[in-house]
Amino acid sequence: MHDFFKSISLSHKTAPLAVRELIALNEDESKGFLIKLRDFFGATESLVISTCNRTEVYYTSARNLNQEIARLLLAEKGITSTDDYLSYFHFFDTQATAVRHLFEVCTGLHSQVVGDMQIPNQVKQAYQWSADLDMAGPFLHRLMHTIFYTNKRVAQETSFRDGAASVSYAAVELIEELVGGASGCPHLAEQGSTGPTVLVIGLGEIGADICENLAARKMNRITICNRTRSKADVLAEKHGFRVADFANLTEEIAKADVIISSVLVEKPLVTAELLSGLNSLTFKYFFDLSVPRSIDVNVEQVPGVLLYNIDHIRNRADEALSRRMASIPQVEAIIDQSIGEFNDWSREMVVSPTINKFKNALEQIRKDEIARHLKNMTAEESEKVEKITRNIMQKIMKAPVLQLKAACKRGEADTLIDVLTDLFDLEKQPTDSPQSLH
């Protein structure tokens, strides 16, 4: 197999959040970087994946451009001291390692939350950008569709995607189960609402993750409240959420159907006394994800209040994570099988030009011989000869092509390519598109 597919990766495994934030690319930046890969390095096939946990570049080139591409990426983000940041990257210098890494990333084996269901969609979006910019050719198309099929098998044949394996995701999943729509909550049904009104208090790591998961689930009646207003404003602008002042917390709790608190406090922020003074308190769900707790356990004594604490949520997440971890060997076996099939195709793609030249050589011989006799044939005879000679050509080609493909799997195709090339003087023949092997 020719080593022309390579990759660079900066992820939560190699770099802290502060560095990942510096280097992350938005959609316009990702598309712009794809174009620079083509213009600066002549890369004809490239893929740029950038999420909160990783920024990765995959490309095809006969040269190892990993360090140059990493430096270009850093420069694009305004980082001039590139040597100080190169150690945060992992370089995949061979096609085998780059392909396997992409498979493992796309299936969620390398996600912070193992089996993360968001990464396949993020990768599909990145692939769409490459396709739109004509930066995806036969190799990348085949690779990505093999990966998508592998993901489908993982979802159908294993428990790797079952349940919510992070605290924030598990909390949002539970909210959907409890009050996902009007039919899920009598209080909401009476109001004729199409979804719960959610108040998120505190935008630390868990609170910010909660917001991301709420947005991913298309929940749009979200209010966020944080002591530092500027952080709330940034998240609100990103997702179209409403921002409330921390000073108005009591009024906001009164309006909400679901209250999620992950704020750091020394003593409970929400108490039974606070809730007892609220009007129209008929049915509310409280989720306390803080340590120490920010919602007093006594709030459950208030009629219509249900409280879920961090332990309830973490137990759900831990159970799901255990099932996912147990499925990893099965996932890896599916990946191994898919990579094997893709490698077979990739090797065959190497001999595709020779097969097409061989076909063209035989076709030229066939046409030349038929042309010598056409003037003495009727139209009906000419049609029969055309059909017969085409069939003969296909049968002549069959054995050499099968032998070439078998030699590919053994890694011994070069000798047969040389023999065919010498026998039929194939260097003079034009080459059709290698996509004929698909």
Contacts in CASP RR format, 6 or more apart in sequence:
PFRMAT RR
TARGET T0000
AUTHOR 0000-0000-0000
METHOD contacts of the structure
MODEL  1
MHDFFKSISLSHKTAPLAVRELIALNEDESKGFLIKLRDFFGATESLVIS
TCNRTEVYYTSARNLNQEIARLLLAEKGITSTDDYLSYFHFFDTQATAVR
HLFEVCTGLHSQVVGDMQIPNQVKQAYQWSADLDMAGPFLHRLMHTIFYT
NKRVAQETSFRDGAASVSYAAVELIEELVGGASGCPHLAEQGSTGPTVLV
IGLGEIGADICENLAARKMNRITICNRTRSKADVLAEKHGFRVADFANLT
EEIAKADVIISSVLVEKPLVTAELLSGLNSLTFKYFFDLSVPRSIDVNVE
QVPGVLLYNIDHIRNRADEALSRRMASIPQVEAIIDQSIGEFNDWSREMV
VSPTINKFKNALEQIRKDEIARHLKNMTAEESEKVEKITRNIMQKIMKAP
VLQLKAACKRGEADTLIDVLTDLFDLEKQPTDSPQSLH
1 95 0 8 1.000
1 96 0 8 1.000
1 343 0 8 1.000
1 346 0 8 1.000
1 347 0 8 1.000
1 350 0 8 1.000
1 411 0 8 1.000
2 95 0 8 1.000
2 350 0 8 1.000
3 93 0 8 1.000
3 94 0 8 1.000
3 95 0 8 1.000
3 96 0 8 1.000
4 60 0 8 1.000
4 61 0 8 1.000
4 62 0 8 1.000
4 95 0 8 1.000
5 58 0 8 1.000
5 59 0 8 1.000
5 60 0 8 1.000
5 95 0 8 1.000
5 98 0 8 1.000
5 99 0 8 1.000
5 139 0 8 1.000
5 143 0 8 1.000
6 58 0 8 1.000
6 59 0 8 1.000
6 60 0 8 1.000
6 61 0 8 1.000
6 64 0 8 1.000
6 65 0 8 1.000
6 66 0 8 1.000
6 91 0 8 1.000
6 92 0 8 1.000
6 93 0 8 1.000
6 94 0 8 1.000
6 95 0 8 1.000
6 98 0 8 1.000
7 56 0 8 1.000
7 57 0 8 1.000
7 58 0 8 1.000
7 59 0 8 1.000
7 66 0 8 1.000
7 91 0 8 1.000
7 92 0 8 1.000
7 97 0 8 1.000
7 98 0 8 1.000
7 101 0 8 1.000
7 102 0 8 1.000
8 56 0 8 1.000
8 57 0 8 1.000
8 66 0 8 1.000
8 69 0 8 1.000
8 70 0 8 1.000
8 73 0 8 1.000
8 89 0 8 1.000
8 90 0 8 1.000
8 91 0 8 1.000
8 92 0 8 1.000
9 54 0 8 1.000
9 55 0 8 1.000
9 56 0 8 1.000
9 89 0 8 1.000
9 90 0 8 1.000
9 91 0 8 1.000
9 92 0 8 1.000
9 101 0 8 1.000
10 19 0 8 1.000
10 20 0 8 1.000
10 23 0 8 1.000
10 54 0 8 1.000
10 55 0 8 1.000
10 56 0 8 1.000
10 88 0 8 1.000
10 89 0 8 1.000
10 90 0 8 1.000
11 20 0 8 1.000
11 53 0 8 1.000
11 54 0 8 1.000
11 55 0 8 1.000
11 56 0 8 1.000
11 90 0 8 1.000
11 110 0 8 1.000
12 20 0 8 1.000
12 53 0 8 1.000
12 54 0 8 1.000
12 112 0 8 1.000
13 90 0 8 1.000
13 110 0 8 1.000
14 88 0 8 1.000
14 89 0 8 1.000
14 90 0 8 1.000
15 23 0 8 1.000
15 88 0 8 1.000
19 85 0 8 1.000
19 88 0 8 1.000
20 52 0 8 1.000
20 53 0 8 1.000
20 54 0 8 1.000
20 55 0 8 1.000
22 77 0 8 1.000
22 79 0 8 1.000
23 55 0 8 1.000
23 73 0 8 1.000
23 74 0 8 1.000
23 77 0 8 1.000
23 79 0 8 1.000
23 85 0 8 1.000
24 50 0 8 1.000
24 51 0 8 1.000
24 52 0 8 1.000
24 55 0 8 1.000
25 33 0 8 1.000
25 48 0 8 1.000
25 50 0 8 1.000
25 55 0 8 1.000
25 77 0 8 1.000
26 50 0 8 1.000
27 129 0 8 1.000
29 50 0 8 1.000
29 76 0 8 1.000
30 48 0 8 1.000
30 50 0 8 1.000
30 126 0 8 1.000
30 129 0 8 1.000
31 129 0 8 1.000
31 132 0 8 1.000
31 133 0 8 1.000
33 48 0 8 1.000
33 57 0 8 1.000
33 72 0 8 1.000
33 73 0 8 1.000
33 76 0 8 1.000
34 46 0 8 1.000
34 48 0 8 1.000
34 129 0 8 1.000
34 130 0 8 1.000
34 133 0 8 1.000
34 135 0 8 1.000
35 133 0 8 1.000
36 72 0 8 1.000
36 76 0 8 1.000
37 43 0 8 1.000
37 46 0 8 1.000
37 57 0 8 1.000
37 59 0 8 1.000
37 69 0 8 1.000
37 135 0 8 1.000
38 44 0 8 1.000
38 46 0 8 1.000
38 135 0 8 1.000
40 72 0 8 1.000
41 59 0 8 1.000
41 61 0 8 1.000
41 63 0 8 1.000
41 65 0 8 1.000
41 68 0 8 1.000
41 69 0 8 1.000
42 61 0 8 1.000
43 59 0 8 1.000
43 60 0 8 1.000
43 61 0 8 1.000
43 65 0 8 1.000
43 135 0 8 1.000
44 60 0 8 1.000
44 135 0 8 1.000
44 137 0 8 1.000
45 59 0 8 1.000
45 60 0 8 1.000
45 130 0 8 1.000
45 135 0 8 1.000
45 136 0 8 1.000
45 137 0 8 1.000
45 139 0 8 1.000
45 140 0 8 1.000
46 57 0 8 1.000
46 58 0 8 1.000
46 59 0 8 1.000
46 60 0 8 1.000
46 130 0 8 1.000
46 135 0 8 1.000
46 140 0 8 1.000
47 57 0 8 1.000
47 58 0 8 1.000
47 59 0 8 1.000
47 102 0 8 1.000
47 126 0 8 1.000
47 127 0 8 1.000
47 130 0 8 1.000
47 135 0 8 1.000
47 136 0 8 1.000
47 140 0 8 1.000
47 144 0 8 1.000
48 55 0 8 1.000
48 56 0 8 1.000
48 57 0 8 1.000
48 58 0 8 1.000
48 126 0 8 1.000
48 129 0 8 1.000
48 130 0 8 1.000
49 55 0 8 1.000
49 56 0 8 1.000
49 57 0 8 1.000
49 58 0 8 1.000
49 105 0 8 1.000
49 122 0 8 1.000
49 123 0 8 1.000
49 126 0 8 1.000
50 56 0 8 1.000
50 126 0 8 1.000
51 118 0 8 1.000
51 119 0 8 1.000
51 122 0 8 1.000
52 212 0 8 1.000
53 111 0 8 1.000
53 112 0 8 1.000
54 105 0 8 1.000
54 110 0 8 1.000
55 73 0 8 1.000
56 105 0 8 1.000
57 69 0 8 1.000
57 73 0 8 1.000
58 98 0 8 1.000
58 102 0 8 1.000
58 140 0 8 1.000
59 65 0 8 1.000
59 69 0 8 1.000
60 139 0 8 1.000
60 140 0 8 1.000
64 93 0 8 1.000
66 89 0 8 1.000
66 91 0 8 1.000
66 92 0 8 1.000
66 93 0 8 1.000
67 86 0 8 1.000
67 91 0 8 1.000
70 82 0 8 1.000
70 85 0 8 1.000
70 86 0 8 1.000
70 89 0 8 1.000
70 91 0 8 1.000
71 82 0 8 1.000
71 86 0 8 1.000
74 82 0 8 1.000
74 85 0 8 1.000
75 82 0 8 1.000
79 85 0 8 1.000
92 98 0 8 1.000
92 101 0 8 1.000
95 346 0 8 1.000
96 343 0 8 1.000
99 143 0 8 1.000
99 339 0 8 1.000
99 342 0 8 1.000
99 343 0 8 1.000
100 335 0 8 1.000
100 339 0 8 1.000
101 110 0 8 1.000
102 143 0 8 1.000
102 147 0 8 1.000
103 147 0 8 1.000
103 150 0 8 1.000
103 335 0 8 1.000
103 338 0 8 1.000
103 339 0 8 1.000
104 110 0 8 1.000
104 335 0 8 1.000
105 111 0 8 1.000
105 119 0 8 1.000
105 123 0 8 1.000
106 119 0 8 1.000
106 120 0 8 1.000
106 123 0 8 1.000
106 147 0 8 1.000
106 150 0 8 1.000
106 151 0 8 1.000
107 115 0 8 1.000
107 120 0 8 1.000
107 147 0 8 1.000
107 150 0 8 1.000
107 151 0 8 1.000
107 154 0 8 1.000
107 160 0 8 1.000
107 331 0 8 1.000
107 335 0 8 1.000
108 114 0 8 1.000
108 115 0 8 1.000
108 116 0 8 1.000
108 119 0 8 1.000
109 115 0 8 1.000
109 328 0 8 1.000
109 331 0 8 1.000
109 332 0 8 1.000
109 335 0 8 1.000
111 119 0 8 1.000
112 166 0 8 1.000
113 165 0 8 1.000
113 166 0 8 1.000
113 169 0 8 1.000
113 321 0 8 1.000
114 160 0 8 1.000
114 165 0 8 1.000
114 321 0 8 1.000
114 324 0 8 1.000
114 325 0 8 1.000
114 328 0 8 1.000
115 160 0 8 1.000
115 161 0 8 1.000
115 165 0 8 1.000
115 324 0 8 1.000
116 165 0 8 1.000
117 161 0 8 1.000
118 216 0 8 1.000
120 148 0 8 1.000
120 151 0 8 1.000
123 144 0 8 1.000
123 147 0 8 1.000
124 148 0 8 1.000
127 136 0 8 1.000
127 140 0 8 1.000
127 144 0 8 1.000
129 135 0 8 1.000
130 136 0 8 1.000
130 140 0 8 1.000
131 141 0 8 1.000
136 144 0 8 1.000
138 349 0 8 1.000
138 434 0 8 1.000
138 435 0 8 1.000
138 438 0 8 1.000
139 346 0 8 1.000
139 349 0 8 1.000
142 342 0 8 1.000
142 345 0 8 1.000
142 346 0 8 1.000
142 438 0 8 1.000
143 342 0 8 1.000
146 338 0 8 1.000
146 341 0 8 1.000
146 342 0 8 1.000
147 338 0 8 1.000
149 338 0 8 1.000
150 334 0 8 1.000
150 335 0 8 1.000
150 338 0 8 1.000
153 334 0 8 1.000
153 338 0 8 1.000
154 160 0 8 1.000
154 161 0 8 1.000
154 331 0 8 1.000
154 334 0 8 1.000
155 161 0 8 1.000
157 330 0 8 1.000
157 334 0 8 1.000
158 327 0 8 1.000
158 330 0 8 1.000
158 331 0 8 1.000
158 334 0 8 1.000
159 323 0 8 1.000
159 324 0 8 1.000
159 326 0 8 1.000
159 327 0 8 1.000
160 324 0 8 1.000
160 327 0 8 1.000
160 328 0 8 1.000
160 330 0 8 1.000
160 331 0 8 1.000
161 324 0 8 1.000
162 320 0 8 1.000
162 323 0 8 1.000
162 324 0 8 1.000
163 170 0 8 1.000
163 173 0 8 1.000
163 316 0 8 1.000
163 320 0 8 1.000
163 323 0 8 1.000
164 170 0 8 1.000
164 172 0 8 1.000
164 173 0 8 1.000
164 174 0 8 1.000
164 316 0 8 1.000
164 317 0 8 1.000
164 320 0 8 1.000
165 317 0 8 1.000
165 320 0 8 1.000
165 321 0 8 1.000
165 324 0 8 1.000
166 209 0 8 1.000
166 317 0 8 1.000
167 206 0 8 1.000
167 209 0 8 1.000
167 289 0 8 1.000
167 310 0 8 1.000
167 313 0 8 1.000
167 314 0 8 1.000
167 317 0 8 1.000
168 206 0 8 1.000
168 207 0 8 1.000
168 209 0 8 1.000
168 210 0 8 1.000
168 212 0 8 1.000
168 213 0 8 1.000
168 289 0 8 1.000
169 209 0 8 1.000
169 213 0 8 1.000
169 317 0 8 1.000
170 313 0 8 1.000
170 314 0 8 1.000
170 316 0 8 1.000
170 317 0 8 1.000
170 320 0 8 1.000
171 210 0 8 1.000
171 213 0 8 1.000
171 260 0 8 1.000
171 287 0 8 1.000
171 289 0 8 1.000
171 308 0 8 1.000
171 313 0 8 1.000
172 210 0 8 1.000
172 213 0 8 1.000
172 214 0 8 1.000
172 217 0 8 1.000
172 219 0 8 1.000
173 316 0 8 1.000
174 287 0 8 1.000
174 308 0 8 1.000
174 313 0 8 1.000
174 316 0 8 1.000
175 196 0 8 1.000
175 198 0 8 1.000
175 258 0 8 1.000
175 260 0 8 1.000
175 285 0 8 1.000
175 287 0 8 1.000
176 217 0 8 1.000
178 184 0 8 1.000
178 185 0 8 1.000
178 285 0 8 1.000
178 306 0 8 1.000
179 185 0 8 1.000
179 188 0 8 1.000
179 195 0 8 1.000
179 196 0 8 1.000
179 257 0 8 1.000
179 258 0 8 1.000
179 285 0 8 1.000
180 195 0 8 1.000
180 196 0 8 1.000
181 188 0 8 1.000
181 193 0 8 1.000
181 194 0 8 1.000
181 195 0 8 1.000
181 196 0 8 1.000
182 188 0 8 1.000
182 189 0 8 1.000
182 191 0 8 1.000
182 192 0 8 1.000
182 193 0 8 1.000
182 194 0 8 1.000
182 195 0 8 1.000
183 189 0 8 1.000
185 196 0 8 1.000
185 257 0 8 1.000
185 283 0 8 1.000
186 283 0 8 1.000
187 257 0 8 1.000
187 282 0 8 1.000
187 283 0 8 1.000
188 195 0 8 1.000
188 196 0 8 1.000
188 257 0 8 1.000
193 221 0 8 1.000
193 257 0 8 1.000
195 219 0 8 1.000
195 221 0 8 1.000
195 257 0 8 1.000
196 219 0 8 1.000
196 221 0 8 1.000
196 257 0 8 1.000
196 258 0 8 1.000
196 285 0 8 1.000
197 221 0 8 1.000
197 223 0 8 1.000
197 255 0 8 1.000
197 256 0 8 1.000
197 257 0 8 1.000
197 258 0 8 1.000
198 214 0 8 1.000
198 219 0 8 1.000
198 221 0 8 1.000
198 222 0 8 1.000
198 223 0 8 1.000
198 256 0 8 1.000
198 257 0 8 1.000
198 258 0 8 1.000
198 259 0 8 1.000
198 260 0 8 1.000
199 223 0 8 1.000
199 224 0 8 1.000
199 225 0 8 1.000
199 244 0 8 1.000
199 252 0 8 1.000
199 253 0 8 1.000
199 255 0 8 1.000
199 256 0 8 1.000
199 258 0 8 1.000
199 259 0 8 1.000
199 260 0 8 1.000
200 207 0 8 1.000
200 210 0 8 1.000
200 211 0 8 1.000
200 214 0 8 1.000
200 222 0 8 1.000
200 223 0 8 1.000
200 224 0 8 1.000
200 225 0 8 1.000
200 260 0 8 1.000
200 262 0 8 1.000
201 225 0 8 1.000
201 226 0 8 1.000
201 249 0 8 1.000
201 259 0 8 1.000
201 260 0 8 1.000
201 261 0 8 1.000
201 262 0 8 1.000
201 263 0 8 1.000
201 269 0 8 1.000
201 294 0 8 1.000
202 224 0 8 1.000
202 225 0 8 1.000
202 226 0 8 1.000
202 227 0 8 1.000
202 261 0 8 1.000
202 262 0 8 1.000
202 263 0 8 1.000
203 211 0 8 1.000
203 224 0 8 1.000
203 226 0 8 1.000
203 228 0 8 1.000
203 231 0 8 1.000
203 232 0 8 1.000
203 235 0 8 1.000
204 262 0 8 1.000
206 262 0 8 1.000
206 289 0 8 1.000
207 260 0 8 1.000
207 262 0 8 1.000
207 289 0 8 1.000
208 235 0 8 1.000
210 260 0 8 1.000
210 262 0 8 1.000
210 289 0 8 1.000
211 222 0 8 1.000
211 224 0 8 1.000
211 235 0 8 1.000
211 239 0 8 1.000
211 241 0 8 1.000
214 222 0 8 1.000
214 239 0 8 1.000
215 222 0 8 1.000
215 238 0 8 1.000
215 239 0 8 1.000
215 241 0 8 1.000
220 240 0 8 1.000
222 239 0 8 1.000
222 240 0 8 1.000
222 241 0 8 1.000
222 242 0 8 1.000
223 241 0 8 1.000
223 242 0 8 1.000
223 243 0 8 1.000
223 244 0 8 1.000
223 252 0 8 1.000
223 255 0 8 1.000
223 256 0 8 1.000
224 232 0 8 1.000
224 235 0 8 1.000
224 236 0 8 1.000
224 241 0 8 1.000
224 242 0 8 1.000
224 243 0 8 1.000
224 244 0 8 1.000
225 232 0 8 1.000
225 243 0 8 1.000
225 244 0 8 1.000
225 245 0 8 1.000
225 246 0 8 1.000
225 249 0 8 1.000
225 252 0 8 1.000
226 232 0 8 1.000
226 246 0 8 1.000
227 246 0 8 1.000
227 263 0 8 1.000
229 243 0 8 1.000
229 245 0 8 1.000
229 246 0 8 1.000
232 243 0 8 1.000
233 243 0 8 1.000
235 241 0 8 1.000
236 242 0 8 1.000
236 243 0 8 1.000
244 252 0 8 1.000
249 269 0 8 1.000
250 274 0 8 1.000
250 278 0 8 1.000
253 259 0 8 1.000
253 270 0 8 1.000
253 274 0 8 1.000
253 275 0 8 1.000
253 278 0 8 1.000
253 284 0 8 1.000
254 278 0 8 1.000
254 279 0 8 1.000
254 280 0 8 1.000
254 281 0 8 1.000
256 284 0 8 1.000
257 283 0 8 1.000
257 284 0 8 1.000
257 285 0 8 1.000
258 284 0 8 1.000
258 285 0 8 1.000
258 286 0 8 1.000
258 287 0 8 1.000
259 270 0 8 1.000
259 284 0 8 1.000
259 285 0 8 1.000
259 286 0 8 1.000
259 287 0 8 1.000
259 295 0 8 1.000
260 287 0 8 1.000
260 289 0 8 1.000
261 269 0 8 1.000
261 270 0 8 1.000
261 286 0 8 1.000
261 287 0 8 1.000
261 288 0 8 1.000
261 289 0 8 1.000
261 290 0 8 1.000
261 294 0 8 1.000
261 295 0 8 1.000
262 289 0 8 1.000
262 290 0 8 1.000
262 294 0 8 1.000
263 269 0 8 1.000
263 290 0 8 1.000
263 294 0 8 1.000
264 290 0 8 1.000
264 294 0 8 1.000
265 290 0 8 1.000
265 292 0 8 1.000
265 294 0 8 1.000
266 292 0 8 1.000
268 293 0 8 1.000
268 294 0 8 1.000
268 295 0 8 1.000
268 296 0 8 1.000
269 294 0 8 1.000
269 295 0 8 1.000
270 286 0 8 1.000
270 294 0 8 1.000
270 295 0 8 1.000
270 296 0 8 1.000
270 299 0 8 1.000
271 296 0 8 1.000
271 298 0 8 1.000
271 299 0 8 1.000
272 296 0 8 1.000
272 298 0 8 1.000
272 299 0 8 1.000
272 301 0 8 1.000
272 302 0 8 1.000
275 281 0 8 1.000
275 299 0 8 1.000
275 302 0 8 1.000
275 305 0 8 1.000
276 302 0 8 1.000
281 302 0 8 1.000
281 303 0 8 1.000
281 304 0 8 1.000
281 305 0 8 1.000
282 304 0 8 1.000
283 304 0 8 1.000
284 304 0 8 1.000
284 305 0 8 1.000
284 306 0 8 1.000
285 306 0 8 1.000
285 308 0 8 1.000
286 295 0 8 1.000
286 299 0 8 1.000
286 305 0 8 1.000
286 306 0 8 1.000
286 307 0 8 1.000
286 308 0 8 1.000
287 307 0 8 1.000
287 308 0 8 1.000
287 313 0 8 1.000
288 294 0 8 1.000
288 295 0 8 1.000
288 307 0 8 1.000
288 308 0 8 1.000
288 309 0 8 1.000
288 310 0 8 1.000
289 310 0 8 1.000
289 313 0 8 1.000
290 310 0 8 1.000
291 310 0 8 1.000
293 309 0 8 1.000
293 310 0 8 1.000
295 307 0 8 1.000
295 309 0 8 1.000
297 307 0 8 1.000
297 309 0 8 1.000
299 305 0 8 1.000
299 307 0 8 1.000
300 306 0 8 1.000
300 307 0 8 1.000
344 408 0 8 1.000
344 409 0 8 1.000
345 437 0 8 1.000
347 408 0 8 1.000
347 409 0 8 1.000
347 411 0 8 1.000
347 413 0 8 1.000
348 405 0 8 1.000
348 408 0 8 1.000
348 437 0 8 1.000
349 434 0 8 1.000
349 437 0 8 1.000
350 408 0 8 1.000
350 413 0 8 1.000
351 404 0 8 1.000
351 405 0 8 1.000
351 407 0 8 1.000
351 408 0 8 1.000
351 413 0 8 1.000
351 417 0 8 1.000
352 434 0 8 1.000
352 436 0 8 1.000
352 437 0 8 1.000
353 431 0 8 1.000
353 434 0 8 1.000
354 404 0 8 1.000
354 417 0 8 1.000
354 420 0 8 1.000
354 421 0 8 1.000
354 426 0 8 1.000
355 401 0 8 1.000
355 404 0 8 1.000
355 436 0 8 1.000
355 437 0 8 1.000
356 431 0 8 1.000
356 432 0 8 1.000
356 433 0 8 1.000
356 434 0 8 1.000
356 436 0 8 1.000
357 421 0 8 1.000
357 424 0 8 1.000
357 426 0 8 1.000
357 429 0 8 1.000
357 430 0 8 1.000
357 431 0 8 1.000
358 397 0 8 1.000
358 400 0 8 1.000
358 401 0 8 1.000
358 420 0 8 1.000
358 424 0 8 1.000
358 426 0 8 1.000
358 429 0 8 1.000
359 397 0 8 1.000
359 432 0 8 1.000
360 429 0 8 1.000
360 430 0 8 1.000
360 431 0 8 1.000
360 432 0 8 1.000
361 424 0 8 1.000
361 425 0 8 1.000
361 426 0 8 1.000
361 429 0 8 1.000
362 393 0 8 1.000
362 396 0 8 1.000
362 397 0 8 1.000
362 424 0 8 1.000
363 393 0 8 1.000
364 429 0 8 1.000
366 389 0 8 1.000
366 390 0 8 1.000
366 392 0 8 1.000
366 393 0 8 1.000
369 389 0 8 1.000
370 382 0 8 1.000
370 385 0 8 1.000
370 386 0 8 1.000
370 389 0 8 1.000
373 385 0 8 1.000
374 382 0 8 1.000
377 385 0 8 1.000
400 416 0 8 1.000
400 420 0 8 1.000
403 416 0 8 1.000
404 413 0 8 1.000
404 416 0 8 1.000
404 417 0 8 1.000
404 420 0 8 1.000
407 413 0 8 1.000
407 415 0 8 1.000
407 416 0 8 1.000
420 426 0 8 1.000
421 427 0 8 1.000
END
